[in-house]
Amino acid sequence: MLTTLAIRNIVLIESLDLSFGPGLGVLTGETGAGKSILLDALGLVLGARAETSLVRSGEEQASATATFEFSTLPAAIVEALDDAEVEIEPGEPLIIRRRVKADGGSKAFVNDQAVGAALLRQLAGALVELHGQHDDRGLVNPRGHRHLLDRFAAANTARVASAWTGWHAARAALANARAGIEQAKADQDLLLAHLAELTAIVPEEGEEETLANSRSDMQKGEKLQGDLEELRLMWDGSDSPLARLRSAARRLDRIAPEHALLTEALASLDRAVIEAGEAEEKLEAAAIALTHDPLELDRIETRLFELRALARKHGCQVDDLPAVMTSLRGKLDAIEQGDADLAELVQAEQAAGEAYRKAAEALHTARVKAGGKLDKAVAGELAPLKLDAARFQTSVTELPQDRWGASGMDAVEFLISTNPGADFAPLNKIASGGELSRFILALKVALAEQGGAATVIFDEIDRGVGGAVASAIGERLARLADGGQLLAVTHSPQVAARGGTHYMIAKSSKGTVTKTSVARLNADGRQEEIARMLSGAEVTPEARAQADRLLEGV
């Protein structure tokens, strides 16, 4: 609930610090004293347009700061703060500050963290609910009527939302499958042609590297052919270096036992023969690997060209061509299997649609039943508010299928008829200012147990009425405030007498300077203010006695 409101240099208010508590708080004062300034300041905190005209004359800037305290932050506020990355410690009050410069521009802060005005407007719905004669939001706005009725009915809207999500996903899957199959069928001839090309060449993973290496070796062999031939001739025949080494080894082997050094020499010569033999084998292997075969080289180059051309055609690497083949086969198989898969998706979509319809129809039934109950509850409140000729109706109508959604298949709107025989029409289209305010009060009382914003404000809801009607309004405002917080700007002494706390707004002038002030009244102050409201400019003993009776009667 709202616990404090600090105002600096807004219109006629130079400096003002107000504290609020639970229950019904009333704000009174003479016409033009500045009650609207308080609402303007609160509106600024809640994201209203930052008009430079709000800045007090002669000042550079104005500001308003509101503090809200909760035992547990409402989920809507927590979600909004999380989305905006605004940190708040558990149990910490929510402090919103808005500053406006005289030359234009404004800044907003939540717990000293800079935020945009859009966040303030997002928070406003959970913080303050304002009802006035010209209010086009809140209960008057039909966009919120369905939610209010669902809350009144304690309806299971989550089931419908879940069913809608499932149906929406099933429809999307079916649509995607149909589009995919249609596209695949349109491309079927092209797919077959591409697959035929790949099947004819049968690419293998890693083939490009093998072919490139073989081609490189052949090209090197062509350059080294002369050197390799000379080396081959050197190692061939009985007079080759290796043959001589072996002959020397055999001769040394016969005399090696004659001396240790000869034995060592033989060992060294044997190693040389072994190494030379290995060299001969490697030369022969190299000669084979580097053999230049013009026909084989041409085959390899042709193969490489074909593979790389196909890779470019399909926008991939050569090693990816086998995967492309698999993908093409999969698409062609999907065309063949498409009808069977599509049938399953159609069944899934139909089942999801039926589940949604059942959930939405159950919600529709609950809404119609709750609408009748709400109509009776509101009707019971109309006569005491001097609206006994009026009728209230909760309209629950089924929407065309293309407008169904996560909230169900219904449009909900609160309608009224102010005269016997007159047609029902939207609240803000048919009721006068005073009637509309009282209709809102009746509806609010009927919906009272269903929660809402932390703080509710009624702005001059009692204008144009008095006597028993004003008393009925006061009694209902007090009932609404029980267990919560409600503030009422009022000109009615019957309503003012119901307040648990009473604030008097006054305007004073000194020279050319005019200021608005607000005082929280004690018991004597309340008696005097209510007496003034009863008698006018001159407070009489009779008015004070009547004020006492009003205060004693609540």
TORKE-158127 format. One record per atom (N, C-alpha, C): x, y, z. Coordinates in steps of 0.1 Angstrom, whole numbers, plus 5000, padded with zeros to 4 digits. Layout:
REM TORKE-158127
XYZ...
END
This chain:
REM TORKE-158127
500849885000500050005000500950135000500350244997501050374997501250415011502450445015502750485029503250625030503950675020504350825020504250875006504051015006504051084993504751224996505951244990506651364992506551444979506151574980506051654968506851784970507651814959508451934960508252014947507752144949507652244939506752204927505552134931504552104920503452204921503252284911502152384910502152474922501152454931501052544943501752484955502252364954502852294966504352314966504852384976506252414977506952284983506452244994507052125000506052055009505851925007504751855014505151715016505051665028505351525031504151465038503551365031502351305037502551155040501951105050502050965054500650905053500550785049499250725048499250585055498150545059498050415065496950325059496650215064495550135059494150185062493150135056491850175058491450285049490350365053489850465045490450605049491050665039491550805042490850895033490351005039489551105031490351235030490151305018490851425016489751525012489651635020488651735018489251875017488451975014488952105012488052185003488152315004487252394995487652374980486652404972486852394958488052484954488952434946490052504941491252504951491152434962492252434972493452364967493252274957494452204952494452054954493251994955493151844957493651774945493451834933493851774921495351774920496051864927497551864926498051734932497451694943497951564949497851454939496751444932496551334923497451354911497751474907498751504896500151454900500451484913501751444918501851284918500851224923500851074923500851024909500051084900500051044886501451054880502251154884503551174879504451054883504251014895505050894900504650774893503450764889502950644882503050644867503850734862504250734848503450824839502550914845501851004836502751104829502251174819503151264811503651374820504951394818505651494826505551634820504451704824504251834819505051934826505652034818506452134825505652234833504352234830503452324837503252274852503752154855503652104869504652174878505752234872506852294880506352424885506552444898506152564905506852684899506052794897506652914891507852964898508952984891510153034896511152924900510752804899511652694903512152624891513352564893513952494881513452354879512952284889512452154888511452114899510652014896509751964906509951814907509451754918509651614920508551564929508251434927507351364936507851224939507751184951508351054956507250984963506950864959505950774966506650654971506250614983506750484989505650394991505850264986504850164988505450044996504749995005505249885013504249765012504849645011504149525010504649415019503849325024504349215031505049115021504449105009505049034998504749104985505849134978505649204965504749124956503649194950502849124940503649064928503248954923503948884912504148984900503149064897503249154885504349254887504549304900505549394902506949324901507049214907508349134907508749104893507749064884508049034870508549154863507849274865508149394858509549444862509849434875511249474880512249384875512049254874513049164869513249194854512249214846512449244832513249374830513049464839513749594838515149584845515449474851516749454858516949554869515849574876515849664888515849574901516849584909517049504921516349564933515649474940515049514953515149404963515649434975515849334985514449294991514349164995513049115001512749205013511549245014511049325026511349475024512149515014512449655012511349725006511049845010509849925004510249954989509149984982509350024968509150174967510250244964510350384964510450434949509450514945509450564931509550714932510550764924510750904924510750954909510051074907510051124894510351274895511251324886511651454886511351524872510851644873510551714860511251854860511951884849512652014848511752114841511852244846511052344840511252364825512552334821512852354806512552224798511952134804511552004797512451894801511851774800512651654803512351604817512351474819512151414832512951294834513151254847513851134850513051064861513250924860512450844870513450744876513150714889513950624896513150524905513550404905512950304914514050254923513850284936514850254946516250304942516250434937517450504933518150444921517450354913517950304901517150364889517850424880517250504869516450404860515250444857514350364849513550454839512850394830512050474820510650484826509950584821508550614825507650494821508050424811507250304807507150204818508250184826508250094837507250144848507250274850506350324860504850294856504550314843503250284839502850134840503850054838503649914840503449874854504149944863503849914878502549974883502150074876500950154881499750064884499449974874498249894875498249804888499349774893499449684906499549774918499849904916500049994928498850074931498250144921497150234924496050214914494850214919493650204910492850334912492750414902492150544903490750544896489750594903488450604897487950744899487650804888487050944888485950954878485351074878484251094869484651084854485851124851486251124837487351014835487250914843488250804842487850714830488750684821488450594810489250474811489850444823490550324825489950234835490650154841490150074852488849994849487850004857486649934855485849984843486150104838485450154827485950094814487150064813487850014801487449864799486749834788486249694785487349594783488649644780489749554778490049474791489649534803489949464815488849384821487649394814486449324820486549174821487149114810487248964810488048924822489248994824490048954835489348964849488549074850487849104863486848994865486148954855485048854856485748714859486848684853487548564856488048554870488448674875488948674889487748664899486648724895485448704903484948564903485048494892484648354891485648254896486848304899487948214903488148104892488048154880488048064868489448004866489547884861490847814857491247864844491747984843492248034830493547974825494347914835495647854831495447734822494347664825494047544817493847584802493047684800492747734787494047784780494847864787496047914782496947804778497047694786497947584783497447514770496047494770495547424758495747504746495647634747495847724735497247714730498247704740499647694736499847564728499247454734499347324727498747324713497547384712496947384699497647474689498147584694498947674685500147604680500847524689502047454685501747344675500647274677500247164668499847224654499147334654498847404641500047444634501047504641502247544635503047424629503147314637503847194632503147144619501847144619501047094607501347184595501247314598501547414587502947404581503847384590505247374586505447244578504847134582504947014575504347024561503147084560502547094547503347184538503847294543504747374535505947304530506547224540507747154536507447054525506346974526506046874516505746944503504947054503504647124491505847174484506747224492508047274486508847154481508847044488509646934484509046874471507746864470507146814457507446914446507447044448507747134438509147114433510047074442511447064439511846914436510846824435511146684434512046654421511746704410512446674398513946724400514046844406515446894408516146804418515446754428516146674438516546544432515746484423516146364416517346384407517346494400518546524391519746534400519746604411520946624419521346494425520446414429520746284435521446194424520846194412521446114401522846154398523146284399524546324396525446274407525046284420525846234431525946084431524946024428524945874428525845824417525945894405526845854395528245864398528545954406529945984410530345914423529345884432529545814445530745884453530646004457531746064465531945994478533145994483533445934496534146044504533946034517534546124526536046104527536846204526538346194526538946174512538046154502538546124489539346234483538946354485539646474479541046474483541346454495542746464500543546354494543046234493543746124487544046144473543046194465543346224451544346334449544246434457545146554456546546514459546746424469548046374472548646294461547846204455548246114444548646204432547846304429548146394418549446464420549646504432550846584435552146494434551946364438553146274437553446244422552446234414552646204400553346324393552846444397553446564391554946574395555246534407556646544412557446434404556846314402557546214395557946254381557046324375557346374361558646464361558746544371559946634372561146554376561046444384562246374390562546254382561846234370562046104363563446074359564246174354565646164350566546124362566346194373567146164384566946024390565645984390565345854395565945744386565945764373566445664363567945654366568645764368570145754370570445684383569645704393569845644406569545494405568545454397568245314395569445244388570045304378571145244371572345234380572545324389573645324398573545204408572345164412572145054421571944924415571744924401571644794394572944734390573044604388574244534383575244494393576244414389577244354398578244464402578344574395579344674398578744794406577444774411576844874419577444894432577245014439577845034452577444924462576144884462575744784472576344654469576544614456577144484453578644484458579244604456580644614461580744594476579844664483579844654497579644504502578744444496578444304499579644214496580344234485581544164482582644184492582844314496583844344506583544284519582244274523581844214535582144064535581943994524582143854524583643824525584543914519585943894520586443924534585944024539586344064553585943964563584843894560584243794569585243674571586043644560586943534560588143564569588543694570589843724577589543794591588343824593587943904606588443834618588443694619588843634632590343654635591043704625592443714628592843834637591943934638592244054646590944114651590944174663589744234668589344354660590244434655589844544647589144504634589644394628588944344616587444304620587344244631585944214636585044334637585644444643584844574644584544624630585544614621585444674608584244594601584244464603583144384597581744424602581744454615580444494621579944624614580944714613580544844606580144824592580844734585580544714571579144644570578844554579577544494579576344594581576644694590575644794592575444874579576544904572576444984560575644914549575944774549575144694539573644704542573344694555571944694559571344834555571944944558571545074556571345094541572345044533572345064519571144984513570844864519569744784514568444854516568344914528567144994531566945114522568045174519568045294509567545244496568045124492567645074479566145044478565644984489564144954490563345084489563745184496563045314497563045384483564245374476564345434463563345364453563245224455562345154446560945194449560545204462559245244466558845384461559845474462559645614458559445614443560245534436560145534421558745484417558245384425556845334422555845444425555945514437554945614441555045734431556245764426556345884418556345844403555845724400555745684386554745774379555145834368554245924361553445844350552145824354551245764344550245864339550445914327549646024321548145984322547745864319546345824319545745834333546545784343546045784357545945924362546946014358546946154363545746224357545346194344544246254338542946214345542846074349541646024356541546094369542646114377542546174390542146324388542646394379542346534377540846554373540446464365538946464361538046444373538446344381537646314393537646434403538746494405538846604414537946724408538046744395537246854389535746824391535346704389533846674391533446684405534246634414533846644429533746794433534746874429534747014433533647094427533347054414532247124408530947094415530746974419529446934426529447004440530547014446530647084459530247224458530747294447530347434445528847444442528347354435526947354431526047344443526447264453525647244465526147334476527047414474527547514484528147444496528947344494529547274506530947234502531647164512532947114510532746974503533846934496533846804489533546694499534146694511533846594521532446584526531646694523530246694527529346634517529846604505528946554495528146424499528846334506528046214510526846254519527046354528525946404536524846464528525246534517524246594508523446484502524146384498523346264492522346214502522746194514521846144524520646244526520946374526519946474528518946464517519446454504518546454493517646324493518246214497517446094498516346104509516746174520515846204531514646284526514946394518513846474513512946404504513546314495512746234486511846134494512546074504511745984513510646054520510846174524509846254531508646284522508946294509507846314500506946194499507646074499506945954499506145924512506845954523506245934536505446054541505346154533504746274538503246264541502546194533501146174536500846104549501646004552501445934565501846024576502946094575503346184586502346294588501846344576500846454577499546414583499146284581497946234587498146234603499246204607499546204622499446344627500046434620500046574625498646634624497846594614496446634614495646584626495846464629495246404641495646474654496946504655497446574667496846714668496746784656496146914656494646914660493946814655492546804658492346774673493146684678493046654692493346774701494446854697494746974705493647074704493047084692491947184690490747144698490447014699489346964707489546994722490846974726491146994740490947144743491347224734491247374737489747404737488947354727487547384727486847344740487147224745486547184757486847274769488147314770488547394781487947534779487947584767487347724765485847724767485147614763483747604766483347594781484247524788484047514803484247654809485247724804485447864809484347954805483747934793482648014789481447994798481247864802480147834811480347894824481547894829481947954842481748104842482048164830481948304829480448344829479648274821478248304821477548294835477948184842477448164855477848284865479148314864479648414873479148554869478848574856478248694851476848724857476048614858474748624864474848654879475848594885476048624900476548764902477448814893477848954894476749054892475949024882474749104879473849124891473649014898472749024911473449104922474849084923475549154933475549304931475749344918475749484915474349544916473349464912471949514913471549544928472149464937471849484951472449614956473449664949474149794954473549914947472749904937472350014929471250104936470250044942469150124948469750214959470550164969471050254979471850374973472350354961473150464955472350554946470950544947470050624939470150584925470350464922470350414908469350294907468250304914467250204914466650174901466650274892466050254879467050194869468250184873469350134864469449984865469949924854470249784854471649754849472249654854473649614851473649474844474449464834474549334827475949294824476349174826477649124822477449054809477949114798477849054785478948954782478648824780479648724776479248674763479948714752479648664739480848584733480448484725481448404718482048474706483348474705484048544694484148444682484348504670484548414659485948344661486048224655487248144657488548214655488548304645489848374642490248464653489448484663489748574674489948504687489848364687490148294699491548304703491848284716493248294720493448234734494548274740494948214753493948244764493148354762492148384772490748324769490648244759489448174756488748224744487448194742486748234730485648334733485748414744484748504748485248654748484248734745484448884747483548914759484048984769483349024781483249174782482049224785481949364787480849394797481049494805480049534815479149644808477849624809476949714802475949764813475349884810474349934819473149994811472050004817470850074812470350154823470350294821470050384832468550414833467750374823466350404823465550284819464350264825463550154822463250144807463450024801463250004787464350044778465350114783466450154775467450044772468050044761469049934757470249944766470849824768472149824775473249884766474249944772475350004765476550014774477750034768478950044776478850144787479550124798479550214810479750354806480850384799481150524796480450584785479550514779478750564768477350614772476850574783475450594786475350674800476250654809476050714822476650854823475950934831476451074834477651054843478351174846479551164855479251104868478151154875477851104888477350964888476550934878476050794877477150694874478050734866479250654863480050624875480250724883481050704895480350614905479050624906478350534915478250394909478150384896478150244890479550184893480650254892481950204894482050154909481450234918481550204932480750074934479550064928478749944930479449824925480049834913480849724907482049694916482749794921483849774929483549694942482449734948481949664960481649514957480949494945480649354942481949274939482949344934484249274931485249284942484849334953485749374964486649264969486149144970486849034975487848964965487849024953488648964943490049034941490449114950491749174950491749294940492949334936493149454927494449524931494449654928495649734931495849744946497049774950497349794965496549904971496450014963495750134968494650174958493450204963492350244955492050384958491850474948491550614950490250644942489250704949488050754943488150914944488050974932488051114931486651174929486151234940484851304940483751214935483751094939482651004935481351044940481251124950480051164956479451304951480051354940479651484935478151474930477451574934476051584930475051494938475451434949474551354957474751404971473751364979473851404994472951315002472751345014471851275023472051125024471051045021471150905023472050845012472050905000472950844990474450864994474750984999476151015003476450915014475550895024475850805035476050665029475350625019475450485013476850475007477250585000478550584994479650575004479550655015480550645026480650505032479450445034479450315040480150215031479950225018480550135009482050155007482450285007483850315007484550255019483950265031484550215043484650065042483550005036483549855035484749815025484849885015485949855005487349865011487449965020488749995026489149895037488149815042488449725053489449615048490549615055491649515051492549565040492349685035493149735024493449885026493549955015493850105016492950165005492150265009491350345000491450485003491650574994491650714996490550774988489850874994488650934987488751084988488851144976488651294976487151324976486751394985485251414987484851554991483651584987482951714992481851675001481651555004480451505012480851485027480151555036480451535050480151395055479151325048478751195052479951095048480551115037481751035033482951065042483151195044484351235052484251175066483051165072482851115085483250965086483250895075483650755075485150735075485950835073487350815071488050775084488950685083489850655094490850755096491350815086492250935086491651045077491951165081491251285074492351385071492451415058493451525054492651635049493051755053492451875048493451955039492951985028493752065018493352205018494252295020493952435021494852515012494352635007495152724999495252855006496452915006496653045013497453135004497353255005498053354997498753455006499953495002500653605009501353684998500753804996501153884986500853824972501853804964501553734951501853584951502153534963502553394964501353314969500953214962499853124966500452984969500052924980500552794984499352704988499552574985498652474989499352395000498552365011499052285022498152175025498652065031497751955035498051925050496951915058497151885072496351765076496951675084496251555089495451605102494151585102493351645112493251545124493151605136492851535148491351535150490851475161489451465163488751605162489351705169488751835169488751895155489851875148489951925135488951865125488751735127487751665119486351725121486051745134484751805137484551935130485552025131485452155125485352155110486152065103486152055089484751995084484251895091482951845086481851945089481952015100480952125102481052225091482252265087482352355075481752305063481952175060481352115049479852115049479252105062477852105063477252245062477952345067477352475068477852585058478952555053479452655043480552745049480452875046481552965050481552985065480353005071480353025086479952895093480852855102480552725109479752765121478552705122477552735133477652615143477152645155477052545166476252425161475152455153474352355148475152255139475952325131476752245121477752155129478352205140479252125148478552015155477252035159476551935165476151825155475851865143475551765133476751695129477951755129479251685126479451585137479251615149479451515160478551395158477251425153476351305151476851215140477351285129477951205118479151115123479951185131481151105135480850995145479851025153479450925163478650805156478050835145477250735138478050635130479350655128480150565120480850455128
END
